[in-house]
Amino acid sequence: MNNKTFLLPLITAGLILSSGQTMASPLDSLTLDKGMSISLYAEGVKNARQMALGDNGTVFVGSRDAGVVSAVVDSDGDFIADKVIEIAKDLNMPSGLAYRDGDLYIGEVHQVIKLSNIEAHLDNPPKAEVVIGDLPTERHHGWKYLDFDANGALYVPVGAPCNICQPDENHSRIFKYDLATGKRQTVAQGVRNSVGFDWDPKSGDLWFSDNGRDMLGDDIPPCEINHVSENGQHFGYPYFHGDDIVDPEFGEGKQVKDYQAPALNIQAHSAPLGIHFYRGEMFSHLKGQLLIAEHGSWNRSKKVGYQVSIARLEGDKVVEHKPFISGWLQAEEAVSGRPVAFLELKDGSILISDDFANVIYRVTYQKE
């Protein structure tokens, strides 16, 4: 597997935008809460999607459209990457990544592969090993998001192969795999297209984002954040959307009470992707709250999303939802970036990938 290294110049990561600052910078359009700062951790990361953190601090980054997986290296620990290494290429929409016990797992549309002991071989990556080889091949909603639970099971969502249709037992679900035995279990069904999930550190329950169907207008149905309280719950697709919106093609004869309602409805077409429960100490006032990357609309008459929002929970209830970082959607609907996914570093700072600007941001907080 060939690799390619890009040495980064003195990048604009040195220009930091803090709340209240007015200096000229590529980040000037972004609005943050008091005490927060955002900088560029890395540039030139093609179509940056899900990220995974290696034991030695390497940030691995998947892509969807570029077909590559990159290793982003910060050699001197200054939180500014000095090189980006393409460790895999010509893959089938390798959006999702997970790292465990030294190995990097890559979710392609049709399979999950593994690069063993990857951080020791960044300049000469090992041959990929197929660990799940029988995933559906449809590219429509076929890109993945991967992660391991606390017990080492790998979670793999498979979206609906359509805008709206009746899915079979291999689609519209989040699956849990025991890689040692190959056993697969359905964790959630009735899921149109989830490209982000995380576990509540308090309860251990799984939460996931889901993108609502298209072609019903600007404002319906909502996108969703869902909470799995029991394995196998059905979240309504394709019969119901949001709390109780009956699908005009598939909802006839169905009862809304038979399906799990969302924990949070988000403006239609905002496209929530990555979500992350904050666990660190740097943003200690946000501990346990849920970060949401709203990637932004592509098919709405007036654009929405293009922000990071935050949901505050009390128990398993969302009691507040508000913007956390905004400004990627600018005047006259110009777009400067599209947030995708999160990665929490060991110091508690937060990385955010952007597949439009091909960058990774780092967000920090200093109490004033």
Protein Blocks (a to p, Z undefined) as FASTA:
>chain_A
ZZddddddddfklpccdehiabdcfklmpccdehiacddfbghiahiacddddfkopacd
ddfklopacddddfkonopafbdcdfbghiahilbccdeehiacdddfkbccddehkllm
mmlccddddfbfcbcfbfghpaccddddfkopacdddddfbfbdcddfkgoiacdddfkn
opacdfbghifbacbdcddfknopacddddddehibjkbccddddddfbghiaehiakbg
cjllccfklmgopafklpccdfbdcdehklpabdcddfbfmlmmlgoiacdddfbpabbf
bdgejiacddddehjacfbdcdfbghjacghhiafbdcfbdcddfkopacdddfklopac
ddddddZZ
